[in-house]
Each structure stands twice: as structure tokens, then as C-alpha cells.
Amino acid sequence: MSAPTEIRVKVADFAVANGGTLLVTVGLGSCVAIALHDPDARIGGLAHVLLPSTGMSQDRSNRAKFPSTAVPLLCERMQALGARPGRLRAKIVGGASMFTSLLSATGLQIGERNVVATRAALEHAGIPIVGQEVGGDYGRSVYFDVRDGRLTVKSLKAGHVIL
């Protein structure tokens, strides 16, 4: 089997692909990576969301920036490649508490708020979460193999975790 093509997903960005593709995002701190996969069609999507809600940004034009808009965006683009909504499964990574001084009025840090918003967006879309590596106080990088849905999380603090 040949090495997969690698697509890098930057902050507040997304990508969808099929077959032999590795979707990668590095430097996840309080951000959350949302990986969606249709195992039958071997189609996947990855978004690197930055903020928990559109109300936290003056520029709301980038749909990949927020969970509530990134999840529908991934679904639309994946369906255009042949994915079926009922087969989609999610894995989420990130949401670390990197900056203890950034507490909101609710007492939740931005990372925790990103995780809560991501779970809500996936629940709203009817997509089950089948794996997660969230929280903590350390950064992570994500390597998502679209062929089989395997998602490898790498961090200096926790080593390698495969979801």
C-alpha cells in the first residue's frame, strides 16, 4: 500500500478527502479538531475549530472557525464526495486548558467551552462521537487516515494515542 497523500489543516480551516489521504493538524491547544468519517465510502473530513461560538468573533465569515458552522460544512463537503449522513462517525481532539487566566464568566476555560460546543454541534447533526482525547493542559497534533478512520494523536506529554 502506498503512503497516503498528506493535507495540512491550519487553524480555523478544514479539509475533506477520500481514499489514501492523511488529514493533519498540528498545534492544537484550546482549539478542537473535529474528524468525521464515513467508513463505507472511505471519506473523511477534518476541521480545526478556534472558538466555541460565533458571538466571540466579529468576523463570522469563516465557517471552519466555529463548531456550530464547521460540522454542517464538513457534512456538506463530505456528502458531495459520496458520504452518507447516517454513516458518519466523529472523533474529537483538543480543548486543552492552556491559559488559566482566560476564564469566562461561567468559570469554563476556552478549551472546555470548545469541547462543549463541539459535542452540541455533533449531537445537533445526529453524529455519534466514537472517540475522543480532550482536556488536559497540553497541546496535541492529529493525524487522521481517511482510508480506515484511524486517528493518531501525538503529544509530548501523553505520547501517541490511537482513536
Rosetta constraint file for C-alpha pairs under 8 A:
AtomPair CA 3 CA 20 HARMONIC 7.53 0.50
AtomPair CA 4 CA 20 HARMONIC 4.63 0.50
AtomPair CA 4 CA 21 HARMONIC 4.76 0.50
AtomPair CA 4 CA 22 HARMONIC 5.76 0.50
AtomPair CA 4 CA 145 HARMONIC 7.91 0.50
AtomPair CA 5 CA 20 HARMONIC 6.25 0.50
AtomPair CA 5 CA 21 HARMONIC 4.66 0.50
AtomPair CA 5 CA 22 HARMONIC 5.89 0.50
AtomPair CA 6 CA 21 HARMONIC 5.81 0.50
AtomPair CA 6 CA 22 HARMONIC 4.66 0.50
AtomPair CA 6 CA 23 HARMONIC 5.95 0.50
AtomPair CA 6 CA 24 HARMONIC 6.97 0.50
AtomPair CA 7 CA 15 HARMONIC 7.53 0.50
AtomPair CA 7 CA 21 HARMONIC 7.24 0.50
AtomPair CA 7 CA 22 HARMONIC 6.21 0.50
AtomPair CA 7 CA 23 HARMONIC 5.00 0.50
AtomPair CA 7 CA 24 HARMONIC 6.08 0.50
AtomPair CA 8 CA 23 HARMONIC 6.10 0.50
AtomPair CA 8 CA 24 HARMONIC 4.85 0.50
AtomPair CA 8 CA 25 HARMONIC 5.82 0.50
AtomPair CA 9 CA 13 HARMONIC 5.76 0.50
AtomPair CA 9 CA 14 HARMONIC 5.66 0.50
AtomPair CA 9 CA 15 HARMONIC 6.47 0.50
AtomPair CA 9 CA 23 HARMONIC 6.94 0.50
AtomPair CA 9 CA 24 HARMONIC 5.85 0.50
AtomPair CA 9 CA 25 HARMONIC 4.98 0.50
AtomPair CA 9 CA 26 HARMONIC 7.98 0.50
AtomPair CA 9 CA 46 HARMONIC 7.40 0.50
AtomPair CA 9 CA 47 HARMONIC 7.14 0.50
AtomPair CA 9 CA 48 HARMONIC 6.88 0.50
AtomPair CA 10 CA 14 HARMONIC 7.40 0.50
AtomPair CA 10 CA 25 HARMONIC 6.23 0.50
AtomPair CA 10 CA 26 HARMONIC 7.66 0.50
AtomPair CA 10 CA 48 HARMONIC 6.72 0.50
AtomPair CA 11 CA 48 HARMONIC 5.35 0.50
AtomPair CA 11 CA 49 HARMONIC 6.74 0.50
AtomPair CA 11 CA 50 HARMONIC 6.64 0.50
AtomPair CA 11 CA 65 HARMONIC 7.76 0.50
AtomPair CA 12 CA 47 HARMONIC 7.24 0.50
AtomPair CA 12 CA 48 HARMONIC 5.31 0.50
AtomPair CA 12 CA 49 HARMONIC 5.14 0.50
AtomPair CA 12 CA 50 HARMONIC 5.64 0.50
AtomPair CA 12 CA 62 HARMONIC 7.34 0.50
AtomPair CA 12 CA 64 HARMONIC 5.09 0.50
AtomPair CA 12 CA 65 HARMONIC 4.25 0.50
AtomPair CA 12 CA 66 HARMONIC 7.72 0.50
AtomPair CA 13 CA 47 HARMONIC 5.86 0.50
AtomPair CA 13 CA 48 HARMONIC 5.68 0.50
AtomPair CA 13 CA 49 HARMONIC 7.28 0.50
AtomPair CA 13 CA 64 HARMONIC 5.18 0.50
AtomPair CA 13 CA 65 HARMONIC 6.86 0.50
AtomPair CA 14 CA 45 HARMONIC 7.24 0.50
AtomPair CA 14 CA 46 HARMONIC 5.46 0.50
AtomPair CA 14 CA 47 HARMONIC 4.14 0.50
AtomPair CA 14 CA 48 HARMONIC 6.33 0.50
AtomPair CA 14 CA 64 HARMONIC 6.06 0.50
AtomPair CA 14 CA 74 HARMONIC 7.64 0.50
AtomPair CA 15 CA 23 HARMONIC 7.34 0.50
AtomPair CA 15 CA 45 HARMONIC 5.64 0.50
AtomPair CA 15 CA 46 HARMONIC 5.54 0.50
AtomPair CA 15 CA 47 HARMONIC 6.68 0.50
AtomPair CA 15 CA 74 HARMONIC 7.84 0.50
AtomPair CA 16 CA 43 HARMONIC 7.39 0.50
AtomPair CA 16 CA 44 HARMONIC 5.64 0.50
AtomPair CA 16 CA 45 HARMONIC 4.08 0.50
AtomPair CA 16 CA 46 HARMONIC 6.47 0.50
AtomPair CA 16 CA 74 HARMONIC 7.07 0.50
AtomPair CA 16 CA 77 HARMONIC 6.69 0.50
AtomPair CA 16 CA 78 HARMONIC 6.21 0.50
AtomPair CA 17 CA 21 HARMONIC 6.48 0.50
AtomPair CA 17 CA 43 HARMONIC 5.80 0.50
AtomPair CA 17 CA 44 HARMONIC 5.59 0.50
AtomPair CA 17 CA 45 HARMONIC 6.41 0.50
AtomPair CA 17 CA 78 HARMONIC 7.60 0.50
AtomPair CA 17 CA 81 HARMONIC 7.84 0.50
AtomPair CA 17 CA 146 HARMONIC 7.12 0.50
AtomPair CA 18 CA 41 HARMONIC 7.81 0.50
AtomPair CA 18 CA 42 HARMONIC 5.72 0.50
AtomPair CA 18 CA 43 HARMONIC 4.27 0.50
AtomPair CA 18 CA 44 HARMONIC 6.22 0.50
AtomPair CA 18 CA 81 HARMONIC 7.63 0.50
AtomPair CA 18 CA 146 HARMONIC 6.19 0.50
AtomPair CA 18 CA 147 HARMONIC 7.17 0.50
AtomPair CA 19 CA 42 HARMONIC 5.78 0.50
AtomPair CA 19 CA 43 HARMONIC 6.67 0.50
AtomPair CA 19 CA 146 HARMONIC 6.11 0.50
AtomPair CA 19 CA 147 HARMONIC 5.06 0.50
AtomPair CA 20 CA 145 HARMONIC 7.51 0.50
AtomPair CA 20 CA 146 HARMONIC 6.53 0.50
AtomPair CA 20 CA 147 HARMONIC 5.56 0.50
AtomPair CA 21 CA 145 HARMONIC 6.17 0.50
AtomPair CA 21 CA 146 HARMONIC 5.60 0.50
AtomPair CA 21 CA 147 HARMONIC 6.93 0.50
AtomPair CA 22 CA 143 HARMONIC 6.43 0.50
AtomPair CA 22 CA 144 HARMONIC 5.43 0.50
AtomPair CA 22 CA 145 HARMONIC 4.61 0.50
AtomPair CA 22 CA 146 HARMONIC 6.13 0.50
AtomPair CA 23 CA 45 HARMONIC 7.73 0.50
AtomPair CA 23 CA 46 HARMONIC 6.67 0.50
AtomPair CA 23 CA 142 HARMONIC 7.95 0.50
AtomPair CA 23 CA 143 HARMONIC 5.93 0.50
AtomPair CA 23 CA 144 HARMONIC 5.01 0.50
AtomPair CA 23 CA 145 HARMONIC 6.54 0.50
AtomPair CA 23 CA 146 HARMONIC 7.34 0.50
AtomPair CA 24 CA 141 HARMONIC 7.54 0.50
AtomPair CA 24 CA 142 HARMONIC 5.54 0.50
AtomPair CA 24 CA 143 HARMONIC 4.67 0.50
AtomPair CA 24 CA 144 HARMONIC 6.24 0.50
AtomPair CA 25 CA 33 HARMONIC 7.69 0.50
AtomPair CA 25 CA 48 HARMONIC 7.17 0.50
AtomPair CA 25 CA 141 HARMONIC 5.79 0.50
AtomPair CA 25 CA 142 HARMONIC 5.28 0.50
AtomPair CA 25 CA 143 HARMONIC 6.88 0.50
AtomPair CA 26 CA 140 HARMONIC 6.70 0.50
AtomPair CA 26 CA 141 HARMONIC 4.17 0.50
AtomPair CA 26 CA 142 HARMONIC 6.24 0.50
AtomPair CA 27 CA 139 HARMONIC 6.04 0.50
AtomPair CA 27 CA 140 HARMONIC 5.80 0.50
AtomPair CA 27 CA 141 HARMONIC 5.63 0.50
AtomPair CA 28 CA 32 HARMONIC 6.74 0.50
AtomPair CA 28 CA 33 HARMONIC 7.47 0.50
AtomPair CA 28 CA 94 HARMONIC 5.82 0.50
AtomPair CA 28 CA 95 HARMONIC 7.82 0.50
AtomPair CA 28 CA 139 HARMONIC 5.29 0.50
AtomPair CA 28 CA 140 HARMONIC 5.03 0.50
AtomPair CA 28 CA 141 HARMONIC 6.00 0.50
AtomPair CA 29 CA 94 HARMONIC 6.10 0.50
AtomPair CA 29 CA 95 HARMONIC 6.33 0.50
AtomPair CA 29 CA 96 HARMONIC 5.34 0.50
AtomPair CA 29 CA 97 HARMONIC 7.45 0.50
AtomPair CA 29 CA 98 HARMONIC 6.24 0.50
AtomPair CA 29 CA 111 HARMONIC 7.50 0.50
AtomPair CA 29 CA 138 HARMONIC 6.58 0.50
AtomPair CA 29 CA 139 HARMONIC 4.55 0.50
AtomPair CA 29 CA 140 HARMONIC 6.65 0.50
AtomPair CA 30 CA 50 HARMONIC 7.68 0.50
AtomPair CA 30 CA 94 HARMONIC 6.19 0.50
AtomPair CA 30 CA 95 HARMONIC 4.26 0.50
AtomPair CA 30 CA 96 HARMONIC 4.56 0.50
AtomPair CA 30 CA 97 HARMONIC 6.01 0.50
AtomPair CA 30 CA 98 HARMONIC 6.20 0.50
AtomPair CA 30 CA 110 HARMONIC 6.23 0.50
AtomPair CA 30 CA 111 HARMONIC 3.99 0.50
AtomPair CA 30 CA 112 HARMONIC 7.68 0.50
AtomPair CA 30 CA 114 HARMONIC 7.31 0.50
AtomPair CA 30 CA 139 HARMONIC 7.96 0.50
AtomPair CA 31 CA 48 HARMONIC 6.70 0.50
AtomPair CA 31 CA 49 HARMONIC 5.67 0.50
AtomPair CA 31 CA 50 HARMONIC 4.89 0.50
AtomPair CA 31 CA 51 HARMONIC 7.08 0.50
AtomPair CA 31 CA 94 HARMONIC 5.88 0.50
AtomPair CA 31 CA 95 HARMONIC 5.37 0.50
AtomPair CA 31 CA 96 HARMONIC 7.49 0.50
AtomPair CA 31 CA 111 HARMONIC 6.24 0.50
AtomPair CA 31 CA 114 HARMONIC 6.67 0.50
AtomPair CA 32 CA 48 HARMONIC 5.82 0.50
AtomPair CA 32 CA 49 HARMONIC 5.39 0.50
AtomPair CA 32 CA 50 HARMONIC 6.94 0.50
AtomPair CA 32 CA 92 HARMONIC 6.72 0.50
AtomPair CA 32 CA 93 HARMONIC 5.57 0.50
AtomPair CA 32 CA 94 HARMONIC 4.55 0.50
AtomPair CA 32 CA 95 HARMONIC 5.31 0.50
AtomPair CA 32 CA 111 HARMONIC 7.63 0.50
AtomPair CA 32 CA 114 HARMONIC 6.42 0.50
AtomPair CA 32 CA 115 HARMONIC 6.72 0.50
AtomPair CA 32 CA 118 HARMONIC 7.73 0.50
AtomPair CA 33 CA 46 HARMONIC 6.71 0.50
AtomPair CA 33 CA 47 HARMONIC 5.57 0.50
AtomPair CA 33 CA 48 HARMONIC 4.55 0.50
AtomPair CA 33 CA 49 HARMONIC 6.31 0.50
AtomPair CA 33 CA 92 HARMONIC 5.61 0.50
AtomPair CA 33 CA 93 HARMONIC 5.14 0.50
AtomPair CA 33 CA 94 HARMONIC 6.30 0.50
AtomPair CA 33 CA 142 HARMONIC 7.67 0.50
AtomPair CA 34 CA 45 HARMONIC 7.92 0.50
AtomPair CA 34 CA 46 HARMONIC 5.53 0.50
AtomPair CA 34 CA 47 HARMONIC 5.18 0.50
AtomPair CA 34 CA 48 HARMONIC 6.56 0.50
AtomPair CA 34 CA 49 HARMONIC 7.59 0.50
AtomPair CA 34 CA 71 HARMONIC 7.86 0.50
AtomPair CA 34 CA 90 HARMONIC 6.90 0.50
AtomPair CA 34 CA 91 HARMONIC 6.17 0.50
AtomPair CA 34 CA 92 HARMONIC 4.86 0.50
AtomPair CA 34 CA 93 HARMONIC 6.86 0.50
AtomPair CA 34 CA 118 HARMONIC 7.74 0.50
AtomPair CA 35 CA 44 HARMONIC 7.08 0.50
AtomPair CA 35 CA 45 HARMONIC 5.64 0.50
AtomPair CA 35 CA 46 HARMONIC 4.49 0.50
AtomPair CA 35 CA 47 HARMONIC 6.69 0.50
AtomPair CA 35 CA 90 HARMONIC 5.55 0.50
AtomPair CA 35 CA 91 HARMONIC 5.17 0.50
AtomPair CA 35 CA 92 HARMONIC 6.22 0.50
AtomPair CA 35 CA 144 HARMONIC 7.44 0.50
AtomPair CA 36 CA 44 HARMONIC 5.48 0.50
AtomPair CA 36 CA 45 HARMONIC 5.12 0.50
AtomPair CA 36 CA 46 HARMONIC 6.45 0.50
AtomPair CA 36 CA 74 HARMONIC 7.58 0.50
AtomPair CA 36 CA 88 HARMONIC 6.25 0.50
AtomPair CA 36 CA 89 HARMONIC 5.57 0.50
AtomPair CA 36 CA 90 HARMONIC 4.58 0.50
AtomPair CA 36 CA 91 HARMONIC 6.62 0.50
AtomPair CA 37 CA 42 HARMONIC 7.15 0.50
AtomPair CA 37 CA 43 HARMONIC 5.86 0.50
AtomPair CA 37 CA 44 HARMONIC 4.35 0.50
AtomPair CA 37 CA 45 HARMONIC 6.56 0.50
AtomPair CA 37 CA 87 HARMONIC 7.99 0.50
AtomPair CA 37 CA 88 HARMONIC 5.39 0.50
AtomPair CA 37 CA 89 HARMONIC 5.34 0.50
AtomPair CA 37 CA 90 HARMONIC 6.50 0.50
AtomPair CA 37 CA 146 HARMONIC 7.16 0.50
AtomPair CA 37 CA 149 HARMONIC 6.06 0.50
AtomPair CA 38 CA 42 HARMONIC 5.64 0.50
AtomPair CA 38 CA 43 HARMONIC 5.32 0.50
AtomPair CA 38 CA 44 HARMONIC 6.33 0.50
AtomPair CA 38 CA 83 HARMONIC 5.91 0.50
AtomPair CA 38 CA 84 HARMONIC 7.05 0.50
AtomPair CA 38 CA 87 HARMONIC 5.50 0.50
AtomPair CA 38 CA 88 HARMONIC 4.79 0.50
AtomPair CA 38 CA 89 HARMONIC 6.60 0.50
AtomPair CA 39 CA 43 HARMONIC 6.93 0.50
AtomPair CA 39 CA 87 HARMONIC 7.32 0.50
AtomPair CA 39 CA 88 HARMONIC 7.68 0.50
AtomPair CA 39 CA 147 HARMONIC 7.99 0.50
AtomPair CA 39 CA 148 HARMONIC 6.72 0.50
AtomPair CA 39 CA 149 HARMONIC 6.74 0.50
AtomPair CA 40 CA 87 HARMONIC 7.64 0.50
AtomPair CA 41 CA 82 HARMONIC 6.79 0.50
AtomPair CA 41 CA 83 HARMONIC 5.92 0.50
AtomPair CA 42 CA 146 HARMONIC 6.09 0.50
AtomPair CA 42 CA 147 HARMONIC 5.41 0.50
AtomPair CA 42 CA 148 HARMONIC 6.82 0.50
AtomPair CA 42 CA 149 HARMONIC 7.72 0.50
AtomPair CA 43 CA 78 HARMONIC 6.67 0.50
AtomPair CA 43 CA 81 HARMONIC 7.36 0.50
AtomPair CA 43 CA 82 HARMONIC 7.66 0.50
AtomPair CA 43 CA 83 HARMONIC 6.26 0.50
AtomPair CA 43 CA 146 HARMONIC 6.02 0.50
AtomPair CA 43 CA 147 HARMONIC 7.47 0.50
AtomPair CA 44 CA 78 HARMONIC 6.84 0.50
AtomPair CA 44 CA 146 HARMONIC 5.22 0.50
AtomPair CA 44 CA 149 HARMONIC 7.43 0.50
AtomPair CA 45 CA 74 HARMONIC 5.94 0.50
AtomPair CA 45 CA 78 HARMONIC 6.74 0.50
AtomPair CA 46 CA 74 HARMONIC 7.40 0.50
AtomPair CA 46 CA 144 HARMONIC 7.93 0.50
AtomPair CA 47 CA 64 HARMONIC 6.22 0.50
AtomPair CA 47 CA 70 HARMONIC 6.65 0.50
AtomPair CA 47 CA 74 HARMONIC 7.49 0.50
AtomPair CA 48 CA 64 HARMONIC 6.95 0.50
AtomPair CA 48 CA 65 HARMONIC 7.24 0.50
AtomPair CA 49 CA 64 HARMONIC 5.97 0.50
AtomPair CA 49 CA 65 HARMONIC 4.69 0.50
AtomPair CA 49 CA 66 HARMONIC 5.30 0.50
AtomPair CA 49 CA 67 HARMONIC 6.14 0.50
AtomPair CA 49 CA 70 HARMONIC 7.29 0.50
AtomPair CA 49 CA 114 HARMONIC 7.91 0.50
AtomPair CA 50 CA 65 HARMONIC 5.15 0.50
AtomPair CA 50 CA 66 HARMONIC 6.22 0.50
AtomPair CA 50 CA 114 HARMONIC 7.66 0.50
AtomPair CA 51 CA 56 HARMONIC 6.94 0.50
AtomPair CA 51 CA 65 HARMONIC 6.26 0.50
AtomPair CA 51 CA 66 HARMONIC 5.37 0.50
AtomPair CA 51 CA 67 HARMONIC 7.66 0.50
AtomPair CA 51 CA 110 HARMONIC 7.53 0.50
AtomPair CA 51 CA 114 HARMONIC 6.22 0.50
AtomPair CA 52 CA 56 HARMONIC 7.63 0.50
AtomPair CA 52 CA 66 HARMONIC 5.75 0.50
AtomPair CA 52 CA 67 HARMONIC 6.40 0.50
AtomPair CA 52 CA 110 HARMONIC 7.45 0.50
AtomPair CA 52 CA 113 HARMONIC 5.84 0.50
AtomPair CA 52 CA 114 HARMONIC 4.49 0.50
AtomPair CA 52 CA 115 HARMONIC 7.85 0.50
AtomPair CA 52 CA 116 HARMONIC 7.93 0.50
AtomPair CA 52 CA 117 HARMONIC 5.45 0.50
AtomPair CA 52 CA 118 HARMONIC 7.51 0.50
AtomPair CA 53 CA 57 HARMONIC 7.89 0.50
AtomPair CA 53 CA 66 HARMONIC 5.83 0.50
AtomPair CA 53 CA 67 HARMONIC 7.36 0.50
AtomPair CA 53 CA 68 HARMONIC 7.24 0.50
AtomPair CA 53 CA 117 HARMONIC 7.40 0.50
AtomPair CA 54 CA 60 HARMONIC 6.03 0.50
AtomPair CA 54 CA 66 HARMONIC 6.40 0.50
AtomPair CA 60 CA 65 HARMONIC 7.94 0.50
AtomPair CA 63 CA 69 HARMONIC 5.06 0.50
AtomPair CA 63 CA 70 HARMONIC 5.38 0.50
AtomPair CA 63 CA 73 HARMONIC 6.93 0.50
AtomPair CA 64 CA 69 HARMONIC 6.57 0.50
AtomPair CA 64 CA 70 HARMONIC 4.48 0.50
AtomPair CA 64 CA 73 HARMONIC 7.40 0.50
AtomPair CA 65 CA 69 HARMONIC 7.67 0.50
AtomPair CA 65 CA 70 HARMONIC 6.77 0.50
AtomPair CA 66 CA 70 HARMONIC 5.77 0.50
AtomPair CA 67 CA 71 HARMONIC 5.93 0.50
AtomPair CA 67 CA 114 HARMONIC 7.62 0.50
AtomPair CA 67 CA 117 HARMONIC 6.20 0.50
AtomPair CA 67 CA 118 HARMONIC 5.07 0.50
AtomPair CA 67 CA 121 HARMONIC 6.00 0.50
AtomPair CA 68 CA 72 HARMONIC 7.37 0.50
AtomPair CA 68 CA 117 HARMONIC 7.22 0.50
AtomPair CA 68 CA 118 HARMONIC 7.22 0.50
AtomPair CA 68 CA 120 HARMONIC 7.97 0.50
AtomPair CA 68 CA 121 HARMONIC 5.09 0.50
AtomPair CA 69 CA 73 HARMONIC 6.25 0.50
AtomPair CA 70 CA 74 HARMONIC 6.10 0.50
AtomPair CA 71 CA 75 HARMONIC 6.23 0.50
AtomPair CA 71 CA 121 HARMONIC 6.55 0.50
AtomPair CA 71 CA 122 HARMONIC 6.76 0.50
AtomPair CA 71 CA 125 HARMONIC 7.57 0.50
AtomPair CA 72 CA 76 HARMONIC 6.10 0.50
AtomPair CA 72 CA 125 HARMONIC 7.46 0.50
AtomPair CA 73 CA 77 HARMONIC 6.26 0.50
AtomPair CA 74 CA 78 HARMONIC 5.93 0.50
AtomPair CA 75 CA 79 HARMONIC 5.99 0.50
AtomPair CA 75 CA 85 HARMONIC 7.18 0.50
AtomPair CA 76 CA 80 HARMONIC 6.33 0.50
AtomPair CA 77 CA 81 HARMONIC 6.75 0.50
AtomPair CA 78 CA 82 HARMONIC 6.54 0.50
AtomPair CA 78 CA 83 HARMONIC 5.40 0.50
AtomPair CA 79 CA 83 HARMONIC 4.41 0.50
AtomPair CA 79 CA 84 HARMONIC 6.05 0.50
AtomPair CA 79 CA 85 HARMONIC 7.33 0.50
AtomPair CA 83 CA 87 HARMONIC 7.63 0.50
AtomPair CA 83 CA 88 HARMONIC 7.68 0.50
AtomPair CA 84 CA 88 HARMONIC 6.84 0.50
AtomPair CA 86 CA 127 HARMONIC 7.73 0.50
AtomPair CA 88 CA 127 HARMONIC 6.08 0.50
AtomPair CA 88 CA 128 HARMONIC 7.70 0.50
AtomPair CA 89 CA 127 HARMONIC 5.78 0.50
AtomPair CA 89 CA 128 HARMONIC 5.54 0.50
AtomPair CA 89 CA 129 HARMONIC 6.17 0.50
AtomPair CA 89 CA 130 HARMONIC 6.41 0.50
AtomPair CA 90 CA 122 HARMONIC 7.78 0.50
AtomPair CA 90 CA 127 HARMONIC 6.50 0.50
AtomPair CA 90 CA 128 HARMONIC 6.01 0.50
AtomPair CA 90 CA 129 HARMONIC 4.57 0.50
AtomPair CA 90 CA 130 HARMONIC 5.86 0.50
AtomPair CA 90 CA 131 HARMONIC 7.00 0.50
AtomPair CA 91 CA 129 HARMONIC 5.59 0.50
AtomPair CA 91 CA 130 HARMONIC 5.82 0.50
AtomPair CA 91 CA 131 HARMONIC 4.64 0.50
AtomPair CA 91 CA 132 HARMONIC 5.39 0.50
AtomPair CA 91 CA 151 HARMONIC 7.91 0.50
AtomPair CA 91 CA 163 HARMONIC 7.52 0.50
AtomPair CA 92 CA 129 HARMONIC 7.45 0.50
AtomPair CA 92 CA 131 HARMONIC 6.63 0.50
AtomPair CA 92 CA 132 HARMONIC 4.80 0.50
AtomPair CA 92 CA 133 HARMONIC 6.53 0.50
AtomPair CA 92 CA 134 HARMONIC 7.14 0.50
AtomPair CA 93 CA 132 HARMONIC 5.67 0.50
AtomPair CA 93 CA 133 HARMONIC 4.82 0.50
AtomPair CA 93 CA 134 HARMONIC 5.15 0.50
AtomPair CA 93 CA 140 HARMONIC 7.95 0.50
AtomPair CA 93 CA 142 HARMONIC 7.69 0.50
AtomPair CA 93 CA 153 HARMONIC 7.74 0.50
AtomPair CA 94 CA 111 HARMONIC 7.39 0.50
AtomPair CA 94 CA 115 HARMONIC 7.72 0.50
AtomPair CA 94 CA 133 HARMONIC 6.56 0.50
AtomPair CA 94 CA 134 HARMONIC 4.75 0.50
AtomPair CA 94 CA 135 HARMONIC 6.28 0.50
AtomPair CA 94 CA 139 HARMONIC 7.33 0.50
AtomPair CA 94 CA 140 HARMONIC 6.69 0.50
AtomPair CA 95 CA 110 HARMONIC 7.48 0.50
AtomPair CA 95 CA 111 HARMONIC 3.74 0.50
AtomPair CA 95 CA 112 HARMONIC 5.56 0.50
AtomPair CA 95 CA 113 HARMONIC 7.73 0.50
AtomPair CA 95 CA 114 HARMONIC 5.98 0.50
AtomPair CA 95 CA 115 HARMONIC 5.62 0.50
AtomPair CA 95 CA 134 HARMONIC 5.53 0.50
AtomPair CA 95 CA 135 HARMONIC 5.12 0.50
AtomPair CA 95 CA 136 HARMONIC 7.79 0.50
AtomPair CA 96 CA 111 HARMONIC 4.97 0.50
AtomPair CA 96 CA 112 HARMONIC 7.00 0.50
AtomPair CA 96 CA 134 HARMONIC 6.60 0.50
AtomPair CA 96 CA 135 HARMONIC 4.35 0.50
AtomPair CA 96 CA 136 HARMONIC 5.04 0.50
AtomPair CA 96 CA 137 HARMONIC 5.06 0.50
AtomPair CA 96 CA 138 HARMONIC 6.08 0.50
AtomPair CA 96 CA 139 HARMONIC 6.91 0.50
AtomPair CA 97 CA 109 HARMONIC 6.26 0.50
AtomPair CA 97 CA 110 HARMONIC 7.16 0.50
AtomPair CA 97 CA 111 HARMONIC 5.41 0.50
AtomPair CA 97 CA 112 HARMONIC 7.08 0.50
AtomPair CA 97 CA 135 HARMONIC 6.58 0.50
AtomPair CA 97 CA 136 HARMONIC 6.18 0.50
AtomPair CA 97 CA 137 HARMONIC 4.91 0.50
AtomPair CA 97 CA 138 HARMONIC 7.53 0.50
AtomPair CA 98 CA 111 HARMONIC 7.64 0.50
AtomPair CA 98 CA 137 HARMONIC 5.41 0.50
AtomPair CA 98 CA 138 HARMONIC 6.70 0.50
AtomPair CA 98 CA 139 HARMONIC 7.94 0.50
AtomPair CA 99 CA 109 HARMONIC 7.91 0.50
AtomPair CA 100 CA 109 HARMONIC 7.19 0.50
AtomPair CA 102 CA 109 HARMONIC 6.06 0.50
AtomPair CA 102 CA 110 HARMONIC 6.93 0.50
AtomPair CA 103 CA 107 HARMONIC 5.42 0.50
AtomPair CA 103 CA 108 HARMONIC 5.76 0.50
AtomPair CA 103 CA 109 HARMONIC 4.75 0.50
AtomPair CA 103 CA 110 HARMONIC 7.12 0.50
AtomPair CA 104 CA 108 HARMONIC 5.73 0.50
AtomPair CA 104 CA 109 HARMONIC 6.20 0.50
AtomPair CA 104 CA 110 HARMONIC 7.52 0.50
AtomPair CA 108 CA 112 HARMONIC 6.03 0.50
AtomPair CA 108 CA 113 HARMONIC 6.26 0.50
AtomPair CA 109 CA 113 HARMONIC 6.22 0.50
AtomPair CA 110 CA 114 HARMONIC 6.07 0.50
AtomPair CA 111 CA 115 HARMONIC 6.39 0.50
AtomPair CA 111 CA 135 HARMONIC 7.11 0.50
AtomPair CA 112 CA 116 HARMONIC 6.25 0.50
AtomPair CA 112 CA 135 HARMONIC 6.81 0.50
AtomPair CA 113 CA 117 HARMONIC 6.07 0.50
AtomPair CA 114 CA 118 HARMONIC 6.01 0.50
AtomPair CA 115 CA 119 HARMONIC 6.17 0.50
AtomPair CA 115 CA 134 HARMONIC 7.42 0.50
AtomPair CA 116 CA 120 HARMONIC 6.26 0.50
AtomPair CA 117 CA 121 HARMONIC 6.15 0.50
AtomPair CA 118 CA 122 HARMONIC 6.22 0.50
AtomPair CA 119 CA 123 HARMONIC 6.06 0.50
AtomPair CA 119 CA 129 HARMONIC 7.96 0.50
AtomPair CA 120 CA 124 HARMONIC 6.03 0.50
AtomPair CA 121 CA 125 HARMONIC 6.28 0.50
AtomPair CA 122 CA 126 HARMONIC 6.14 0.50
AtomPair CA 122 CA 127 HARMONIC 5.22 0.50
AtomPair CA 122 CA 128 HARMONIC 6.98 0.50
AtomPair CA 122 CA 129 HARMONIC 7.64 0.50
AtomPair CA 123 CA 127 HARMONIC 5.93 0.50
AtomPair CA 123 CA 128 HARMONIC 6.97 0.50
AtomPair CA 131 CA 163 HARMONIC 5.62 0.50
AtomPair CA 132 CA 163 HARMONIC 7.06 0.50
AtomPair CA 133 CA 153 HARMONIC 7.83 0.50
AtomPair CA 138 CA 155 HARMONIC 7.48 0.50
AtomPair CA 138 CA 157 HARMONIC 6.71 0.50
AtomPair CA 139 CA 155 HARMONIC 6.30 0.50
AtomPair CA 139 CA 156 HARMONIC 7.89 0.50
AtomPair CA 140 CA 153 HARMONIC 6.48 0.50
AtomPair CA 140 CA 154 HARMONIC 5.60 0.50
AtomPair CA 140 CA 155 HARMONIC 4.71 0.50
AtomPair CA 140 CA 156 HARMONIC 7.83 0.50
AtomPair CA 141 CA 153 HARMONIC 5.71 0.50
AtomPair CA 141 CA 154 HARMONIC 5.18 0.50
AtomPair CA 141 CA 155 HARMONIC 6.46 0.50
AtomPair CA 142 CA 151 HARMONIC 6.84 0.50
AtomPair CA 142 CA 152 HARMONIC 5.82 0.50
AtomPair CA 142 CA 153 HARMONIC 4.79 0.50
AtomPair CA 142 CA 154 HARMONIC 6.48 0.50
AtomPair CA 143 CA 151 HARMONIC 5.65 0.50
AtomPair CA 143 CA 152 HARMONIC 5.06 0.50
AtomPair CA 143 CA 153 HARMONIC 6.50 0.50
AtomPair CA 144 CA 149 HARMONIC 6.64 0.50
AtomPair CA 144 CA 150 HARMONIC 5.97 0.50
AtomPair CA 144 CA 151 HARMONIC 4.34 0.50
AtomPair CA 144 CA 152 HARMONIC 6.37 0.50
AtomPair CA 145 CA 149 HARMONIC 5.48 0.50
AtomPair CA 145 CA 150 HARMONIC 5.38 0.50
AtomPair CA 145 CA 151 HARMONIC 6.24 0.50
AtomPair CA 146 CA 150 HARMONIC 7.32 0.50
AtomPair CA 150 CA 162 HARMONIC 6.87 0.50
AtomPair CA 150 CA 163 HARMONIC 6.14 0.50
AtomPair CA 151 CA 162 HARMONIC 5.70 0.50
AtomPair CA 151 CA 163 HARMONIC 5.16 0.50
AtomPair CA 152 CA 160 HARMONIC 6.71 0.50
AtomPair CA 152 CA 161 HARMONIC 5.76 0.50
AtomPair CA 152 CA 162 HARMONIC 4.47 0.50
AtomPair CA 152 CA 163 HARMONIC 6.32 0.50
AtomPair CA 153 CA 160 HARMONIC 5.59 0.50
AtomPair CA 153 CA 161 HARMONIC 5.08 0.50
AtomPair CA 153 CA 162 HARMONIC 6.19 0.50
AtomPair CA 153 CA 163 HARMONIC 7.71 0.50
AtomPair CA 154 CA 158 HARMONIC 7.47 0.50
AtomPair CA 154 CA 159 HARMONIC 5.68 0.50
AtomPair CA 154 CA 160 HARMONIC 4.59 0.50
AtomPair CA 154 CA 161 HARMONIC 6.56 0.50
AtomPair CA 155 CA 159 HARMONIC 5.09 0.50
AtomPair CA 155 CA 160 HARMONIC 6.52 0.50
